[in-house]
């Protein structure tokens, strides 16, 4: 009788929406409205931008921030797709890796704003007279600042998978497609989430330039926080810069609460360990998604489709059995042909470059650019050592404490997102005011925005460190320097190398604006490859610009091959869990 009496009440409680459902419904409606607004804005003609010119009125910042948020979200989605494809091919094919990883080294060191020179015209011609063309050019520029470190993170995770997991996937006879979704992606997820977080923050530096598209003599200014900052700097409006920084902080907090913190909490289940973690990260947004029936109903079809996709098995054809000797011989033949093709492509590129440069470049110019390259290399090495000494202990301390990471996460994102070029005038004023050595004190500007790659990757490595290994070290009484050398540093080493590669490549890129800084009538310059390229660009000397970029790519590629690749190999062979 008691059950029958309370049955209608229980039925009503199961049918009536809960607070979680109401909040989820508001979020879903808000996301749909924001996407609809962005889609409508991109379909407008370019003349609509002239009809509503950019204004420094702070009441416009919410809409500007929304437009910037949508661009960065689109860029991070494209970066994730690129990461899955590029990193997988590079990690699974030895011959492809010989080409793709050096290309990735070069792409992350080439001045990112230079991509706009070749892509703006393409996108604008693809959608003539539409805002969509300029929007895609802006999204692509942001993409080029996000994709490389995510790809390195995925590549590093796939190359450093534990042998136990590889043997388990082989024993279950998983196809390459199934292994990718059931092993490669889950194992890479903790590091990939933190690198996506860093990519989102690092993209803010290029938002300032990517939202002002120049085609010939025409400049298309897209509404956004970046273009707002550029206009505020042009008009030297300090109050407007403060409003923009506040809007940036608000956007970072929204991304942290609605996207990245739920992802960090969700990705915790993919940690490679046999015991439950002692302290798990939490997220109110993830709790809402798990408890809300509205979210469950909306994501049920997506969940079914996802299970269908990652369980799909492509038909496999039986290969004719060949003798091991024949297989080895054919492999060597293919290796020889592949190396010959690469050598021919390299010689062809060298011939084209030399024929373009020899009309205005002499051997003295080559010697000068190489000398400046060694000067910039010395700066990069010193700054990397300092950044490593500072941020590795801090990253380990944060990563081993999820509760601390939750509090520090928004602050770290904001510091990484803060456009480093806004700090350049401060350095110039301080150097001039106190008569400091500009050759020394301009150098920190090179790593001001890239040091965070090391911090975020070390946090990811410490967060993914198995709990049973920490407990084993504690039970054996391993403390102090022995704990650092024998326990934690080997565990985070592959993550650190990934962060260090992207940080060093970004430092080379930043040298172009860091070795030449100005504020008002004060301009400071220091010898280096970055100032060499910046000076040639200002003079319109494109041959020397090309020479400087070629020398920079050569330095980055050789440094990665001689230093970072051996460290990668060390992490794969001796420091795998």
C-alpha positions as CSV (number, residue, x, y, z in Angstrom):
1,X,0.0,0.0,0.0
2,X,2.9,2.4,0.8
3,X,4.4,1.7,-2.6
4,X,1.1,2.4,-4.4
5,X,0.6,5.6,-2.3
6,X,4.0,7.0,-3.3
7,X,4.0,5.7,-6.8
8,X,2.3,8.8,-8.5
9,X,4.7,11.1,-6.6
10,X,7.7,9.1,-7.8
11,X,6.3,9.0,-11.3
12,X,5.9,12.8,-11.3
13,X,9.4,13.3,-10.0
14,X,10.8,11.1,-12.8
15,X,8.8,13.1,-15.5
16,X,9.2,16.6,-14.2
17,X,12.4,18.4,-15.3
18,X,15.1,18.9,-12.6
19,X,17.3,21.9,-12.1
20,X,20.0,20.1,-14.1
21,X,17.6,19.8,-17.0
22,X,16.7,23.5,-16.9
23,X,20.4,24.6,-16.8
24,X,21.3,22.2,-19.6
25,X,18.4,23.5,-21.7
26,X,19.5,27.1,-21.3
27,X,23.1,26.1,-22.3
28,X,21.9,24.2,-25.3
29,X,19.6,27.1,-26.5
30,X,22.5,29.6,-25.9
31,X,24.9,27.5,-27.9
32,X,22.4,27.1,-30.8
33,X,21.7,30.9,-30.8
34,X,25.4,31.7,-30.8
35,X,26.2,29.4,-33.7
36,X,23.2,30.7,-35.6
37,X,24.4,34.3,-35.1
38,X,27.8,33.4,-36.3
39,X,26.5,31.6,-39.4
40,X,24.3,34.6,-40.2
41,X,27.2,37.0,-39.8
42,X,29.5,35.1,-42.1
43,X,26.9,35.0,-44.9
44,X,26.8,38.8,-45.1
45,X,28.5,40.8,-47.9
46,X,31.8,42.5,-47.3
47,X,30.0,45.9,-47.6
48,X,28.2,45.1,-44.3
49,X,31.6,45.5,-42.5
50,X,31.9,49.1,-43.8
51,X,28.3,49.8,-42.8
52,X,29.1,48.9,-39.2
53,X,32.8,49.9,-38.6
54,X,34.7,48.8,-35.6
55,X,34.2,50.9,-32.5
56,X,36.0,51.1,-29.2
57,X,32.7,51.4,-27.3
58,X,33.0,48.7,-24.6
59,X,29.3,47.9,-25.1
60,X,30.2,46.2,-28.4
61,X,32.8,43.9,-26.7
62,X,30.3,41.0,-25.9
63,X,29.4,40.6,-29.6
64,X,33.1,41.0,-30.6
65,X,34.1,38.4,-28.0
66,X,31.4,36.0,-29.3
67,X,32.7,36.3,-32.9
68,X,36.3,35.7,-31.7
69,X,35.1,32.7,-29.6
70,X,33.5,31.1,-32.6
71,X,36.6,31.6,-34.8
72,X,38.8,30.0,-32.2
73,X,36.4,27.1,-31.7
74,X,36.3,26.5,-35.4
75,X,40.1,26.6,-35.6
76,X,40.5,24.1,-32.7
77,X,38.1,21.7,-34.4
78,X,40.1,21.8,-37.6
79,X,43.4,21.5,-35.6
80,X,42.0,18.3,-34.0
81,X,41.1,16.8,-37.3
82,X,44.5,17.7,-38.7
83,X,46.2,16.2,-35.6
84,X,44.4,12.9,-35.9
85,X,45.3,12.4,-39.5
86,X,48.9,13.9,-39.6
87,X,50.1,12.5,-36.3
88,X,48.8,9.0,-37.1
89,X,50.4,8.8,-40.5
90,X,53.7,10.1,-39.2
91,X,53.7,7.7,-36.2
92,X,52.6,4.6,-38.1
93,X,54.7,5.0,-41.4
94,X,58.4,5.1,-41.1
95,X,58.8,6.5,-44.6
96,X,56.2,9.1,-44.1
97,X,57.8,10.1,-40.8
98,X,61.0,10.9,-42.6
99,X,59.3,13.7,-44.4
100,X,56.3,14.7,-42.2
101,X,58.2,15.4,-39.0
102,X,60.8,17.7,-40.5
103,X,58.0,19.5,-42.3
104,X,56.2,19.9,-39.0
105,X,59.4,21.3,-37.5
106,X,59.7,23.8,-40.2
107,X,56.0,24.8,-40.1
108,X,56.1,25.7,-36.4
109,X,59.2,27.9,-36.9
110,X,58.1,29.7,-40.1
111,X,56.6,33.1,-39.2
112,X,53.0,32.2,-38.8
113,X,51.7,35.6,-40.1
114,X,53.5,34.8,-43.4
115,X,50.8,32.1,-44.0
116,X,48.3,34.9,-44.5
117,X,50.2,36.1,-47.6
118,X,49.4,33.0,-49.5
119,X,46.0,32.0,-48.0
120,X,44.1,35.3,-47.8
121,X,43.8,35.7,-51.6
122,X,42.7,32.0,-51.9
123,X,39.9,32.3,-49.3
124,X,38.7,35.7,-50.5
125,X,38.5,34.4,-54.1
126,X,36.8,31.2,-52.9
127,X,33.9,33.3,-51.6
128,X,34.1,36.6,-53.5
129,X,32.3,39.5,-51.9
130,X,31.4,37.5,-48.8
131,X,32.5,37.9,-45.2
132,X,32.9,34.1,-45.2
133,X,36.1,34.3,-47.2
134,X,37.7,36.7,-44.7
135,X,36.4,34.6,-41.8
136,X,38.0,31.4,-43.2
137,X,41.3,33.3,-43.7
138,X,41.2,34.4,-40.1
139,X,40.3,30.9,-38.9
140,X,43.2,29.5,-40.9
141,X,45.7,31.9,-39.3
142,X,44.5,30.9,-35.9
143,X,44.7,27.2,-36.9
144,X,48.4,27.6,-37.8
145,X,49.1,28.7,-34.2
146,X,47.2,25.8,-32.7
147,X,47.8,22.7,-34.8
148,X,51.5,22.0,-34.5
149,X,51.8,21.4,-30.7
150,X,48.7,19.3,-30.7
151,X,50.1,17.2,-33.5
152,X,53.4,16.7,-31.7
153,X,51.5,15.7,-28.5
154,X,49.5,13.0,-30.4
155,X,52.6,11.8,-32.2
156,X,54.6,11.6,-29.0
157,X,51.8,9.6,-27.3
158,X,51.5,7.1,-30.1
159,X,55.2,6.6,-30.2
160,X,55.5,6.0,-26.4
161,X,52.6,3.7,-25.8
162,X,53.3,0.9,-23.2
163,X,54.1,-2.5,-24.7
164,X,51.3,-4.0,-22.6
165,X,48.6,-2.0,-24.4
166,X,50.1,-2.8,-27.8
167,X,50.1,-6.5,-27.0
168,X,46.6,-6.3,-25.7
169,X,45.3,-4.7,-28.9
170,X,47.1,-7.3,-30.9
171,X,45.6,-10.2,-28.9
172,X,42.1,-8.8,-29.5
173,X,42.9,-8.7,-33.2
174,X,41.9,-5.0,-33.5
175,X,42.1,-3.5,-36.9
176,X,44.1,-0.3,-37.5
177,X,40.9,1.7,-37.4
178,X,39.7,0.1,-34.1
179,X,43.1,0.4,-32.6
180,X,43.1,4.1,-33.4
181,X,39.9,4.8,-31.6
182,X,40.3,2.3,-28.7
183,X,44.0,2.7,-28.0
184,X,45.7,5.6,-29.7
185,X,43.1,8.3,-29.0
186,X,42.3,7.3,-25.4
187,X,46.0,7.0,-24.5
188,X,46.8,10.4,-26.0
189,X,43.8,12.1,-24.6
190,X,45.2,13.5,-21.3
191,X,48.2,15.2,-23.0
192,X,46.1,16.2,-26.0
193,X,43.5,18.0,-23.8
194,X,46.2,20.1,-22.1
195,X,47.9,20.9,-25.5
196,X,44.5,21.9,-26.9
197,X,44.2,24.2,-23.9
198,X,47.6,25.7,-24.7
199,X,46.7,26.0,-28.4
200,X,43.5,27.9,-27.5
201,X,45.5,30.2,-25.3
202,X,48.3,30.6,-27.8
203,X,45.9,31.5,-30.6
204,X,45.1,34.8,-28.9
205,X,48.4,36.3,-30.0
206,X,47.5,35.8,-33.6
207,X,43.9,36.8,-33.2
208,X,45.2,40.4,-33.2
209,X,46.7,40.1,-36.7
210,X,44.2,37.5,-38.2
211,X,41.1,39.7,-37.7
212,X,42.6,42.5,-39.9
213,X,42.9,41.0,-43.3
214,X,44.8,42.9,-46.0
215,X,44.4,42.1,-49.7
216,X,46.5,44.5,-51.8
217,X,45.5,48.0,-50.9
218,X,42.3,46.9,-49.2
219,X,42.1,46.0,-45.5
220,X,39.1,44.0,-44.2
221,X,38.6,44.3,-40.4
222,X,36.5,41.6,-38.9
223,X,34.7,42.4,-35.6
224,X,36.5,40.7,-32.7
225,X,38.6,41.1,-29.6
226,X,41.8,41.0,-31.7
227,X,40.8,43.8,-34.0
228,X,39.5,45.8,-31.0
229,X,43.0,45.5,-29.4
230,X,44.7,46.5,-32.7
231,X,42.5,49.6,-32.9
232,X,43.1,50.5,-29.3
233,X,46.9,50.2,-29.7
234,X,46.7,52.3,-32.9
235,X,44.8,55.0,-31.0
236,X,46.9,54.5,-27.8
237,X,43.7,54.1,-25.8
238,X,44.8,52.5,-22.6
239,X,41.2,52.2,-21.2
240,X,40.1,50.2,-24.3
241,X,43.1,47.9,-23.9
242,X,41.9,47.3,-20.3
243,X,38.4,46.5,-21.5
244,X,39.8,44.1,-24.1
245,X,41.9,42.3,-21.5
246,X,38.8,42.0,-19.3
247,X,36.8,40.5,-22.2
248,X,39.6,38.1,-22.9
249,X,39.6,37.0,-19.3
250,X,35.9,36.4,-19.4
251,X,36.2,34.3,-22.6
252,X,39.0,32.2,-21.1
253,X,36.9,31.6,-18.0
254,X,33.9,30.5,-20.2
255,X,36.1,28.2,-22.2
256,X,37.7,26.8,-19.1
257,X,34.4,26.1,-17.3
258,X,32.3,24.9,-20.3
259,X,34.9,23.1,-22.3
260,X,38.4,22.4,-20.9
261,X,37.7,21.6,-17.3
262,X,35.0,19.0,-18.3
263,X,37.5,17.6,-20.8
264,X,40.2,17.4,-18.1
265,X,37.9,15.6,-15.7
266,X,36.6,13.3,-18.4
267,X,40.0,12.4,-19.8
268,X,41.2,11.4,-16.3
269,X,39.6,8.0,-16.9
270,X,42.1,7.3,-19.7
271,X,45.1,7.5,-17.4
272,X,47.3,4.3,-17.8
273,X,47.1,2.8,-14.3
274,X,45.6,-0.2,-12.6
275,X,44.5,1.6,-9.4
276,X,42.1,4.4,-8.9
277,X,43.7,7.9,-8.7
278,X,43.7,9.2,-5.2
279,X,42.4,12.7,-6.2
280,X,40.3,13.0,-9.3
281,X,39.6,16.3,-11.1
282,X,36.0,17.5,-10.9
283,X,33.8,19.7,-13.1
284,X,30.3,21.0,-12.5
285,X,29.7,21.0,-16.3
286,X,30.6,17.3,-16.6
287,X,28.3,16.5,-13.7
288,X,25.5,18.5,-15.4
289,X,26.0,16.5,-18.6
290,X,25.9,13.2,-16.8
291,X,22.8,14.1,-14.7
292,X,20.7,16.0,-17.2
293,X,18.1,14.0,-19.2
294,X,18.0,16.7,-21.8
295,X,21.7,16.2,-22.6
296,X,21.3,12.4,-22.4
297,X,18.4,12.5,-25.0
298,X,20.3,14.9,-27.3
299,X,23.6,12.9,-27.2
300,X,22.1,9.4,-27.4
301,X,22.1,9.4,-31.3
302,X,25.7,10.8,-31.3
303,X,26.7,8.1,-28.8
304,X,25.2,5.4,-31.0
305,X,26.9,6.8,-34.1
306,X,30.3,7.1,-32.2
307,X,30.1,3.4,-31.1
308,X,29.3,2.4,-34.6
309,X,32.2,4.3,-36.0
310,X,34.9,3.2,-33.6
311,X,33.7,-0.5,-33.7
312,X,33.6,-0.6,-37.5
313,X,35.9,-3.1,-39.1
314,X,37.0,-2.5,-42.6
315,X,37.2,-5.6,-44.8
316,X,40.7,-7.0,-44.9
317,X,42.2,-8.9,-47.8
318,X,44.5,-11.8,-47.2
319,X,48.0,-11.2,-48.5
320,X,50.1,-13.8,-50.2
321,X,52.7,-15.2,-47.9
322,X,56.2,-14.2,-48.9
323,X,59.5,-15.4,-47.6
324,X,61.2,-13.2,-44.9
325,X,64.2,-12.7,-47.2
326,X,62.1,-11.4,-50.0
327,X,60.2,-9.1,-47.6
328,X,63.5,-7.6,-46.3
329,X,64.9,-7.2,-49.8
330,X,61.7,-5.4,-51.0
331,X,61.7,-3.1,-48.0
332,X,65.3,-2.1,-48.6
333,X,64.5,-1.4,-52.3
334,X,61.5,0.8,-51.3
335,X,63.6,2.6,-48.8
336,X,66.2,3.3,-51.4
337,X,63.6,4.6,-53.9
338,X,62.0,6.7,-51.2
339,X,65.3,8.3,-50.2
340,X,66.1,8.9,-53.9
341,X,62.8,10.7,-54.4
342,X,63.4,12.8,-51.2
343,X,66.9,13.7,-52.4
344,X,65.6,14.7,-55.8
345,X,62.9,16.9,-54.3
346,X,65.5,18.5,-52.0
347,X,67.9,19.2,-54.9
348,X,65.0,20.7,-57.0
349,X,64.0,23.0,-54.1
350,X,67.6,24.0,-53.6
351,X,68.0,24.9,-57.3
352,X,64.8,26.9,-57.3
353,X,65.8,28.8,-54.2
354,X,69.4,29.5,-55.4
355,X,68.1,30.7,-58.8
356,X,65.8,33.1,-57.0
357,X,68.3,34.4,-54.5
358,X,71.5,34.7,-56.7
359,X,70.3,37.8,-58.5
360,X,70.6,39.9,-55.3
361,X,72.4,37.7,-52.7
362,X,76.1,37.1,-52.3
363,X,78.1,34.8,-50.1
364,X,78.7,37.7,-47.7
365,X,74.9,37.9,-47.1
366,X,74.7,34.1,-46.5
367,X,77.6,34.4,-44.0
368,X,75.9,37.3,-42.2
369,X,72.5,35.5,-42.0
370,X,74.2,32.3,-40.7
371,X,76.2,34.3,-38.1
372,X,72.9,36.0,-36.9
373,X,71.4,32.5,-36.8
374,X,74.0,31.4,-34.3
375,X,73.3,34.5,-32.2
376,X,69.6,33.8,-32.1
377,X,70.4,30.1,-31.4
378,X,72.4,31.1,-28.4
379,X,69.5,33.1,-27.1
380,X,67.0,30.3,-27.6
381,X,69.2,27.7,-25.8
382,X,69.8,30.0,-22.8
383,X,66.0,30.9,-22.6
384,X,65.0,27.2,-22.9
385,X,67.3,26.3,-20.0
386,X,65.9,29.0,-17.8
387,X,62.3,28.1,-18.7
388,X,63.0,24.4,-18.0
389,X,64.5,25.2,-14.7
390,X,61.5,27.3,-13.7
391,X,58.5,25.6,-15.1
392,X,59.3,21.9,-14.8
393,X,59.2,21.9,-11.0
394,X,56.1,24.1,-11.0
395,X,54.4,21.9,-13.6
396,X,55.1,18.8,-11.6
397,X,53.8,20.4,-8.4
398,X,50.5,21.4,-10.1
399,X,50.0,18.2,-12.1
400,X,50.3,15.9,-9.1
401,X,47.6,17.9,-7.3
402,X,44.3,17.9,-9.3
403,X,42.6,20.3,-6.8
404,X,45.4,22.8,-7.3
405,X,45.3,22.3,-11.0
406,X,41.6,23.2,-11.1
407,X,42.4,26.6,-9.4
408,X,45.6,27.3,-11.4
409,X,44.1,26.2,-14.8
410,X,42.3,29.5,-15.6
411,X,45.2,31.6,-14.5
412,X,47.7,29.6,-16.6
413,X,45.4,29.9,-19.6
414,X,45.1,33.6,-19.1
415,X,48.9,34.1,-18.8
416,X,49.4,31.9,-21.9
417,X,46.7,33.8,-23.8
418,X,47.9,37.3,-22.9
419,X,49.2,38.7,-26.1
420,X,53.0,39.0,-25.6
421,X,53.2,42.0,-27.9
422,X,51.2,44.1,-25.4
423,X,54.2,43.7,-23.0
424,X,56.8,44.9,-25.6
425,X,56.3,48.6,-24.9
426,X,56.8,48.0,-21.2
427,X,60.1,46.4,-21.9
428,X,61.2,49.2,-24.2
429,X,60.3,51.9,-21.6
430,X,62.1,50.1,-18.8
431,X,65.2,49.4,-20.9
432,X,65.4,53.1,-22.0
433,X,64.5,54.4,-18.5
434,X,67.1,52.4,-16.6
435,X,69.7,52.4,-19.5
436,X,69.8,48.6,-19.6
437,X,71.6,46.5,-22.1
438,X,69.1,45.9,-25.0
439,X,71.1,42.9,-26.3
440,X,70.3,41.1,-23.1
441,X,66.9,42.4,-22.0
442,X,65.2,42.1,-25.3
443,X,65.9,38.4,-25.3
444,X,63.2,37.4,-22.8
445,X,60.6,38.7,-25.2
446,X,61.3,35.7,-27.4
447,X,60.0,33.2,-24.9
448,X,57.5,35.4,-23.2
449,X,54.6,33.7,-25.0
450,X,56.1,30.3,-25.7
451,X,57.3,29.2,-22.3
452,X,53.8,28.0,-21.4
453,X,54.2,25.1,-23.8
454,X,56.6,23.6,-21.3
455,X,54.4,24.3,-18.3
456,X,51.2,22.8,-19.9
457,X,53.0,19.7,-21.2
458,X,54.7,19.0,-17.9
459,X,51.3,19.4,-16.1
460,X,49.8,16.9,-18.6
461,X,52.6,14.5,-17.9
462,X,52.4,14.7,-14.2
463,X,48.6,14.5,-14.3
464,X,48.9,11.3,-16.4
465,X,51.5,9.7,-14.1
466,X,50.2,6.3,-12.8
467,X,49.2,6.3,-9.1
468,X,50.7,2.9,-8.5
469,X,54.1,4.1,-9.4
470,X,53.8,7.0,-7.0
471,X,52.7,4.6,-4.3
472,X,55.6,2.3,-5.1
473,X,58.1,5.1,-4.8
474,X,56.5,6.2,-1.5
475,X,56.6,2.6,-0.1
476,X,60.3,2.3,-1.0
477,X,61.1,5.6,0.7
478,X,62.3,7.3,-2.5
479,X,62.5,11.0,-1.8
480,X,64.5,14.1,-2.6
481,X,66.7,14.2,-5.7
482,X,66.4,10.4,-6.1
483,X,62.6,10.9,-6.5
484,X,63.1,13.5,-9.2
485,X,65.8,11.5,-11.1
486,X,64.4,8.0,-10.7
487,X,60.6,8.6,-10.6
488,X,59.0,11.7,-11.9
489,X,61.4,13.0,-14.5
490,X,61.5,9.7,-16.5
491,X,57.7,9.7,-16.3
492,X,57.1,13.2,-17.7
493,X,60.1,13.2,-20.0
494,X,58.2,12.5,-23.3
495,X,55.7,15.2,-22.4
496,X,58.5,17.7,-21.6
497,X,60.3,17.0,-25.0
498,X,57.0,17.7,-26.8
499,X,56.6,21.0,-24.9
500,X,60.3,21.9,-25.4
501,X,60.1,21.3,-29.2
502,X,57.1,23.6,-29.6
503,X,58.5,26.2,-27.2
504,X,61.9,26.4,-29.0
505,X,60.2,26.5,-32.5
506,X,57.9,29.3,-31.2
507,X,60.9,31.2,-29.8
508,X,62.5,31.2,-33.2
509,X,59.2,32.5,-34.7
510,X,58.9,35.2,-32.0
511,X,62.5,36.4,-32.6
512,X,61.2,38.4,-35.6
513,X,59.2,40.7,-33.4
514,X,61.3,40.3,-30.2
515,X,64.7,41.4,-31.5
516,X,63.1,44.6,-32.8
517,X,60.7,46.3,-30.3
518,X,59.4,49.8,-30.4
519,X,57.1,52.2,-28.5
520,X,56.4,55.6,-29.9
521,X,59.6,57.2,-31.2
522,X,61.8,54.7,-29.2
523,X,63.0,51.7,-31.2
524,X,65.4,49.1,-29.9
525,X,67.1,46.4,-32.0
526,X,69.6,43.7,-31.2
527,X,71.6,41.5,-33.7
528,X,70.0,38.2,-34.6
529,X,68.2,36.3,-37.3
530,X,64.9,37.7,-36.3
531,X,66.0,41.3,-36.6
532,X,67.7,40.5,-39.9
533,X,64.3,39.2,-41.3
534,X,62.4,42.1,-39.7
535,X,64.8,44.7,-41.2
536,X,64.6,43.1,-44.7
537,X,60.8,43.0,-44.5
538,X,60.6,46.7,-43.6
539,X,62.9,47.5,-46.6
540,X,60.8,45.3,-48.9
541,X,63.9,43.2,-49.6
542,X,62.2,39.9,-50.3
543,X,65.3,38.0,-51.4
544,X,66.9,38.6,-47.9
545,X,63.5,37.8,-46.3
546,X,63.5,34.4,-48.1
547,X,67.2,33.9,-47.2
548,X,66.5,34.6,-43.5
549,X,63.6,32.2,-43.4
550,X,65.6,29.5,-45.2
551,X,68.4,29.9,-42.7
552,X,65.9,29.9,-39.8
553,X,64.3,26.7,-41.1
554,X,67.7,25.1,-41.5
555,X,68.7,26.0,-37.9
556,X,65.4,24.7,-36.5
557,X,65.5,21.4,-38.5
558,X,69.2,20.7,-37.6
559,X,68.7,21.5,-33.9
560,X,65.6,19.3,-33.7
561,X,67.5,16.5,-35.5
562,X,70.6,16.8,-33.4
563,X,69.0,17.4,-30.0
564,X,65.2,16.8,-29.8
565,X,65.0,13.7,-32.0
566,X,67.6,11.8,-30.0
567,X,65.7,12.8,-26.8
568,X,62.5,11.5,-28.4
569,X,64.2,8.2,-29.2
570,X,65.5,8.0,-25.6
571,X,61.9,8.5,-24.3
572,X,60.5,5.9,-26.6
573,X,63.1,3.2,-25.9
574,X,64.1,3.6,-22.3
575,X,61.5,5.7,-20.6
576,X,58.3,4.0,-21.6
577,X,55.9,2.9,-18.9
